[in-house]
Amino acid sequence: MYRLPMSEKPPLSDDEVYERIHAALLALGRDSAATVRGDTSLKAARKALTMLQLGLLAAIEKNIDTNAAIKDPDGPSTRQPYDPR
């Protein structure tokens, strides 16, 4: 099998997307962080990835194009990032 340039790679299937989300979840592992902010970030990432997986599975089973775990990925953020100024 030959490799295609990135611009010519076919889009990922739903199964491939699921596997990549799962790989990201496994990469985070179950370790805790040394700080509260690090630990909170790990917990939030695990929860977000799990919700994305479940939403994708539900969408696949229902044969719909929307993932209930995502409101609108292209829409504006409902919460502005913290600005210390």
Chimera marker file (.cmm) of the C-alpha trace (Angstrom):
<marker_set name="trace">
<marker id="1" x="0.000" y="0.000" z="0.000" r="1" g="1" b="0" radius="0.5"/>
<marker id="2" x="1.377" y="3.409" z="-0.917" r="1" g="1" b="0" radius="0.5"/>
<marker id="3" x="1.023" y="6.568" z="1.161" r="1" g="1" b="0" radius="0.5"/>
<marker id="4" x="-1.027" y="9.469" z="-0.131" r="1" g="1" b="0" radius="0.5"/>
<marker id="5" x="-0.079" y="13.090" z="0.495" r="1" g="1" b="0" radius="0.5"/>
<marker id="6" x="-2.111" y="14.518" z="3.392" r="1" g="1" b="0" radius="0.5"/>
<marker id="7" x="-4.248" y="16.578" z="1.004" r="1" g="1" b="0" radius="0.5"/>
<marker id="8" x="-5.233" y="13.399" z="-0.836" r="1" g="1" b="0" radius="0.5"/>
<marker id="9" x="-6.042" y="11.197" z="2.150" r="1" g="1" b="0" radius="0.5"/>
<marker id="10" x="-9.638" y="10.002" z="2.245" r="1" g="1" b="0" radius="0.5"/>
<marker id="11" x="-11.814" y="11.321" z="5.089" r="1" g="1" b="0" radius="0.5"/>
<marker id="12" x="-11.945" y="9.216" z="8.244" r="1" g="1" b="0" radius="0.5"/>
<marker id="13" x="-14.851" y="6.837" z="8.703" r="1" g="1" b="0" radius="0.5"/>
<marker id="14" x="-16.993" y="7.053" z="11.842" r="1" g="1" b="0" radius="0.5"/>
<marker id="15" x="-15.207" y="3.978" z="13.188" r="1" g="1" b="0" radius="0.5"/>
<marker id="16" x="-11.816" y="5.588" z="12.596" r="1" g="1" b="0" radius="0.5"/>
<marker id="17" x="-12.951" y="8.770" z="14.346" r="1" g="1" b="0" radius="0.5"/>
<marker id="18" x="-14.177" y="6.703" z="17.296" r="1" g="1" b="0" radius="0.5"/>
<marker id="19" x="-10.847" y="4.865" z="17.462" r="1" g="1" b="0" radius="0.5"/>
<marker id="20" x="-8.883" y="8.135" z="17.456" r="1" g="1" b="0" radius="0.5"/>
<marker id="21" x="-11.016" y="9.577" z="20.245" r="1" g="1" b="0" radius="0.5"/>
<marker id="22" x="-10.530" y="6.335" z="22.163" r="1" g="1" b="0" radius="0.5"/>
<marker id="23" x="-6.758" y="6.478" z="21.595" r="1" g="1" b="0" radius="0.5"/>
<marker id="24" x="-6.703" y="10.028" z="22.970" r="1" g="1" b="0" radius="0.5"/>
<marker id="25" x="-8.615" y="8.853" z="26.026" r="1" g="1" b="0" radius="0.5"/>
<marker id="26" x="-6.174" y="5.979" z="26.547" r="1" g="1" b="0" radius="0.5"/>
<marker id="27" x="-3.227" y="8.366" z="26.122" r="1" g="1" b="0" radius="0.5"/>
<marker id="28" x="-4.506" y="10.435" z="29.042" r="1" g="1" b="0" radius="0.5"/>
<marker id="29" x="-4.430" y="7.355" z="31.212" r="1" g="1" b="0" radius="0.5"/>
<marker id="30" x="-5.708" y="7.256" z="34.788" r="1" g="1" b="0" radius="0.5"/>
<marker id="31" x="-2.868" y="9.111" z="36.426" r="1" g="1" b="0" radius="0.5"/>
<marker id="32" x="-3.541" y="12.148" z="38.547" r="1" g="1" b="0" radius="0.5"/>
<marker id="33" x="-1.650" y="15.407" z="38.178" r="1" g="1" b="0" radius="0.5"/>
<marker id="34" x="0.643" y="17.071" z="40.707" r="1" g="1" b="0" radius="0.5"/>
<marker id="35" x="-1.479" y="20.227" z="40.861" r="1" g="1" b="0" radius="0.5"/>
<marker id="36" x="-5.183" y="20.896" z="41.215" r="1" g="1" b="0" radius="0.5"/>
<marker id="37" x="-5.273" y="22.739" z="37.865" r="1" g="1" b="0" radius="0.5"/>
<marker id="38" x="-3.522" y="19.847" z="36.120" r="1" g="1" b="0" radius="0.5"/>
<marker id="39" x="-5.771" y="17.256" z="37.742" r="1" g="1" b="0" radius="0.5"/>
<marker id="40" x="-8.874" y="19.283" z="36.911" r="1" g="1" b="0" radius="0.5"/>
<marker id="41" x="-7.722" y="19.528" z="33.289" r="1" g="1" b="0" radius="0.5"/>
<marker id="42" x="-7.170" y="15.776" z="33.037" r="1" g="1" b="0" radius="0.5"/>
<marker id="43" x="-10.592" y="15.037" z="34.532" r="1" g="1" b="0" radius="0.5"/>
<marker id="44" x="-12.276" y="17.499" z="32.160" r="1" g="1" b="0" radius="0.5"/>
<marker id="45" x="-10.466" y="16.032" z="29.148" r="1" g="1" b="0" radius="0.5"/>
<marker id="46" x="-11.476" y="12.479" z="30.105" r="1" g="1" b="0" radius="0.5"/>
<marker id="47" x="-15.077" y="13.534" z="30.562" r="1" g="1" b="0" radius="0.5"/>
<marker id="48" x="-15.170" y="15.461" z="27.271" r="1" g="1" b="0" radius="0.5"/>
<marker id="49" x="-13.641" y="12.590" z="25.289" r="1" g="1" b="0" radius="0.5"/>
<marker id="50" x="-16.006" y="10.076" z="26.881" r="1" g="1" b="0" radius="0.5"/>
<marker id="51" x="-19.010" y="12.251" z="26.027" r="1" g="1" b="0" radius="0.5"/>
<marker id="52" x="-17.796" y="12.652" z="22.437" r="1" g="1" b="0" radius="0.5"/>
<marker id="53" x="-17.429" y="8.873" z="22.127" r="1" g="1" b="0" radius="0.5"/>
<marker id="54" x="-20.902" y="8.223" z="23.509" r="1" g="1" b="0" radius="0.5"/>
<marker id="55" x="-22.438" y="10.942" z="21.344" r="1" g="1" b="0" radius="0.5"/>
<marker id="56" x="-20.774" y="9.526" z="18.244" r="1" g="1" b="0" radius="0.5"/>
<marker id="57" x="-21.980" y="6.003" z="19.055" r="1" g="1" b="0" radius="0.5"/>
<marker id="58" x="-25.535" y="7.261" z="19.585" r="1" g="1" b="0" radius="0.5"/>
<marker id="59" x="-25.440" y="9.167" z="16.283" r="1" g="1" b="0" radius="0.5"/>
<marker id="60" x="-24.152" y="6.065" z="14.470" r="1" g="1" b="0" radius="0.5"/>
<marker id="61" x="-26.876" y="3.877" z="15.986" r="1" g="1" b="0" radius="0.5"/>
<marker id="62" x="-29.621" y="6.404" z="15.171" r="1" g="1" b="0" radius="0.5"/>
<marker id="63" x="-28.110" y="7.087" z="11.733" r="1" g="1" b="0" radius="0.5"/>
<marker id="64" x="-28.121" y="10.860" z="12.289" r="1" g="1" b="0" radius="0.5"/>
<marker id="65" x="-25.452" y="13.448" z="11.507" r="1" g="1" b="0" radius="0.5"/>
<marker id="66" x="-25.508" y="15.263" z="14.841" r="1" g="1" b="0" radius="0.5"/>
<marker id="67" x="-23.539" y="14.374" z="17.943" r="1" g="1" b="0" radius="0.5"/>
<marker id="68" x="-25.575" y="15.296" z="21.028" r="1" g="1" b="0" radius="0.5"/>
<marker id="69" x="-22.342" y="15.906" z="22.951" r="1" g="1" b="0" radius="0.5"/>
<marker id="70" x="-21.567" y="18.896" z="20.707" r="1" g="1" b="0" radius="0.5"/>
<marker id="71" x="-23.736" y="21.996" z="20.670" r="1" g="1" b="0" radius="0.5"/>
<marker id="72" x="-22.248" y="23.745" z="17.633" r="1" g="1" b="0" radius="0.5"/>
<marker id="73" x="-18.527" y="23.384" z="16.968" r="1" g="1" b="0" radius="0.5"/>
<marker id="74" x="-18.558" y="26.323" z="14.543" r="1" g="1" b="0" radius="0.5"/>
<marker id="75" x="-20.646" y="28.617" z="16.746" r="1" g="1" b="0" radius="0.5"/>
<marker id="76" x="-19.346" y="31.228" z="19.165" r="1" g="1" b="0" radius="0.5"/>
<marker id="77" x="-18.120" y="30.176" z="22.576" r="1" g="1" b="0" radius="0.5"/>
<marker id="78" x="-20.706" y="30.748" z="25.292" r="1" g="1" b="0" radius="0.5"/>
<marker id="79" x="-17.997" y="31.582" z="27.767" r="1" g="1" b="0" radius="0.5"/>
<marker id="80" x="-15.148" y="33.953" z="27.013" r="1" g="1" b="0" radius="0.5"/>
<marker id="81" x="-11.619" y="32.908" z="27.976" r="1" g="1" b="0" radius="0.5"/>
<marker id="82" x="-10.221" y="34.344" z="31.195" r="1" g="1" b="0" radius="0.5"/>
<marker id="83" x="-8.556" y="37.745" z="30.698" r="1" g="1" b="0" radius="0.5"/>
<marker id="84" x="-6.535" y="38.901" z="33.735" r="1" g="1" b="0" radius="0.5"/>
<marker id="85" x="-6.489" y="42.548" z="32.552" r="1" g="1" b="0" radius="0.5"/>
<link id1="1" id2="2" r="1" g="1" b="0" radius="0.2"/>
<link id1="2" id2="3" r="1" g="1" b="0" radius="0.2"/>
<link id1="3" id2="4" r="1" g="1" b="0" radius="0.2"/>
<link id1="4" id2="5" r="1" g="1" b="0" radius="0.2"/>
<link id1="5" id2="6" r="1" g="1" b="0" radius="0.2"/>
<link id1="6" id2="7" r="1" g="1" b="0" radius="0.2"/>
<link id1="7" id2="8" r="1" g="1" b="0" radius="0.2"/>
<link id1="8" id2="9" r="1" g="1" b="0" radius="0.2"/>
<link id1="9" id2="10" r="1" g="1" b="0" radius="0.2"/>
<link id1="10" id2="11" r="1" g="1" b="0" radius="0.2"/>
<link id1="11" id2="12" r="1" g="1" b="0" radius="0.2"/>
<link id1="12" id2="13" r="1" g="1" b="0" radius="0.2"/>
<link id1="13" id2="14" r="1" g="1" b="0" radius="0.2"/>
<link id1="14" id2="15" r="1" g="1" b="0" radius="0.2"/>
<link id1="15" id2="16" r="1" g="1" b="0" radius="0.2"/>
<link id1="16" id2="17" r="1" g="1" b="0" radius="0.2"/>
<link id1="17" id2="18" r="1" g="1" b="0" radius="0.2"/>
<link id1="18" id2="19" r="1" g="1" b="0" radius="0.2"/>
<link id1="19" id2="20" r="1" g="1" b="0" radius="0.2"/>
<link id1="20" id2="21" r="1" g="1" b="0" radius="0.2"/>
<link id1="21" id2="22" r="1" g="1" b="0" radius="0.2"/>
<link id1="22" id2="23" r="1" g="1" b="0" radius="0.2"/>
<link id1="23" id2="24" r="1" g="1" b="0" radius="0.2"/>
<link id1="24" id2="25" r="1" g="1" b="0" radius="0.2"/>
<link id1="25" id2="26" r="1" g="1" b="0" radius="0.2"/>
<link id1="26" id2="27" r="1" g="1" b="0" radius="0.2"/>
<link id1="27" id2="28" r="1" g="1" b="0" radius="0.2"/>
<link id1="28" id2="29" r="1" g="1" b="0" radius="0.2"/>
<link id1="29" id2="30" r="1" g="1" b="0" radius="0.2"/>
<link id1="30" id2="31" r="1" g="1" b="0" radius="0.2"/>
<link id1="31" id2="32" r="1" g="1" b="0" radius="0.2"/>
<link id1="32" id2="33" r="1" g="1" b="0" radius="0.2"/>
<link id1="33" id2="34" r="1" g="1" b="0" radius="0.2"/>
<link id1="34" id2="35" r="1" g="1" b="0" radius="0.2"/>
<link id1="35" id2="36" r="1" g="1" b="0" radius="0.2"/>
<link id1="36" id2="37" r="1" g="1" b="0" radius="0.2"/>
<link id1="37" id2="38" r="1" g="1" b="0" radius="0.2"/>
<link id1="38" id2="39" r="1" g="1" b="0" radius="0.2"/>
<link id1="39" id2="40" r="1" g="1" b="0" radius="0.2"/>
<link id1="40" id2="41" r="1" g="1" b="0" radius="0.2"/>
<link id1="41" id2="42" r="1" g="1" b="0" radius="0.2"/>
<link id1="42" id2="43" r="1" g="1" b="0" radius="0.2"/>
<link id1="43" id2="44" r="1" g="1" b="0" radius="0.2"/>
<link id1="44" id2="45" r="1" g="1" b="0" radius="0.2"/>
<link id1="45" id2="46" r="1" g="1" b="0" radius="0.2"/>
<link id1="46" id2="47" r="1" g="1" b="0" radius="0.2"/>
<link id1="47" id2="48" r="1" g="1" b="0" radius="0.2"/>
<link id1="48" id2="49" r="1" g="1" b="0" radius="0.2"/>
<link id1="49" id2="50" r="1" g="1" b="0" radius="0.2"/>
<link id1="50" id2="51" r="1" g="1" b="0" radius="0.2"/>
<link id1="51" id2="52" r="1" g="1" b="0" radius="0.2"/>
<link id1="52" id2="53" r="1" g="1" b="0" radius="0.2"/>
<link id1="53" id2="54" r="1" g="1" b="0" radius="0.2"/>
<link id1="54" id2="55" r="1" g="1" b="0" radius="0.2"/>
<link id1="55" id2="56" r="1" g="1" b="0" radius="0.2"/>
<link id1="56" id2="57" r="1" g="1" b="0" radius="0.2"/>
<link id1="57" id2="58" r="1" g="1" b="0" radius="0.2"/>
<link id1="58" id2="59" r="1" g="1" b="0" radius="0.2"/>
<link id1="59" id2="60" r="1" g="1" b="0" radius="0.2"/>
<link id1="60" id2="61" r="1" g="1" b="0" radius="0.2"/>
<link id1="61" id2="62" r="1" g="1" b="0" radius="0.2"/>
<link id1="62" id2="63" r="1" g="1" b="0" radius="0.2"/>
<link id1="63" id2="64" r="1" g="1" b="0" radius="0.2"/>
<link id1="64" id2="65" r="1" g="1" b="0" radius="0.2"/>
<link id1="65" id2="66" r="1" g="1" b="0" radius="0.2"/>
<link id1="66" id2="67" r="1" g="1" b="0" radius="0.2"/>
<link id1="67" id2="68" r="1" g="1" b="0" radius="0.2"/>
<link id1="68" id2="69" r="1" g="1" b="0" radius="0.2"/>
<link id1="69" id2="70" r="1" g="1" b="0" radius="0.2"/>
<link id1="70" id2="71" r="1" g="1" b="0" radius="0.2"/>
<link id1="71" id2="72" r="1" g="1" b="0" radius="0.2"/>
<link id1="72" id2="73" r="1" g="1" b="0" radius="0.2"/>
<link id1="73" id2="74" r="1" g="1" b="0" radius="0.2"/>
<link id1="74" id2="75" r="1" g="1" b="0" radius="0.2"/>
<link id1="75" id2="76" r="1" g="1" b="0" radius="0.2"/>
<link id1="76" id2="77" r="1" g="1" b="0" radius="0.2"/>
<link id1="77" id2="78" r="1" g="1" b="0" radius="0.2"/>
<link id1="78" id2="79" r="1" g="1" b="0" radius="0.2"/>
<link id1="79" id2="80" r="1" g="1" b="0" radius="0.2"/>
<link id1="80" id2="81" r="1" g="1" b="0" radius="0.2"/>
<link id1="81" id2="82" r="1" g="1" b="0" radius="0.2"/>
<link id1="82" id2="83" r="1" g="1" b="0" radius="0.2"/>
<link id1="83" id2="84" r="1" g="1" b="0" radius="0.2"/>
<link id1="84" id2="85" r="1" g="1" b="0" radius="0.2"/>
</marker_set>
